[in-house]
Amino acid sequence: MTILKKCLKTTDMDLINFPQNDKRKMEFHKKYRHVGISYPGVPKGWVPIFERAIVAIEKEMWPGWMSFHLKRLIHWLATGNSVVCIKFRWAERLRNFCTHGQMITDIKEKYATLRIYGHFREDINKIIREAETECEKTCEECGNTEDVKINDGGWLYNLCPACTETIL
């Protein structure tokens, strides 16, 4: 048995062999990596809301005349697809010029709401607030929008009655 296999736990192996739903999120991540997102920690019920928000943010952030390929190339040359690294300074300046210095640095669920962190102008902040408001009314597990309440089972969850019974 190799050292790598000894170090990897069962949960780590599950991350390497992505379930089908995670493959879809991963493909979306690859398509929109020029916005600055890393692999997002978004509950499966909020994925459609998250994806709509990222598409809207991308349209506001980058010039409309640029192709996806060119946007991804500039982002990769500037950051190496990271939010903490600068690969080429000239490409970073070009990316900042094109996006007005805007970039997503983190996406996650916190306190039963969607959180999108980064450097943005007011028009993108409005898109983020709308997505956060929509997530507050949507079940994290199934995406149901009827009778969703914040439940505290030691951790805050936005759940519908059916998911509350199965999870808590």
HELIX and SHEET records of a PDB file:
HELIX    1   1 ILE A    3  CYS A    7  1                                   5    
HELIX    2   2 THR A   10  ILE A   16  1                                   7    
HELIX    3   3 GLN A   20  LYS A   31  1                                  12    
HELIX    4   4 ARG A   33  VAL A   35  5                                   3    
HELIX    5   5 LYS A   44  TRP A   46  5                                   3    
HELIX    6   6 VAL A   47  MET A   61  1                                  15    
HELIX    7   7 PHE A   68  THR A   79  1                                  12    
HELIX    8   8 ARG A   89  THR A   99  1                                  11    
HELIX    9   9 GLU A  122  GLU A  136  1                                  15    
HELIX   10  10 PRO A  161  ILE A  167  1                                   7    
SHEET    1   A 2 MET A 103  LYS A 110  0                                        
SHEET    2   A 2 THR A 113  HIS A 119 -1                                        
SHEET    1   B 2 LYS A 149  ASP A 152  0                                        
SHEET    2   B 2 LEU A 156  LEU A 159 -1                                        
END                                                                             
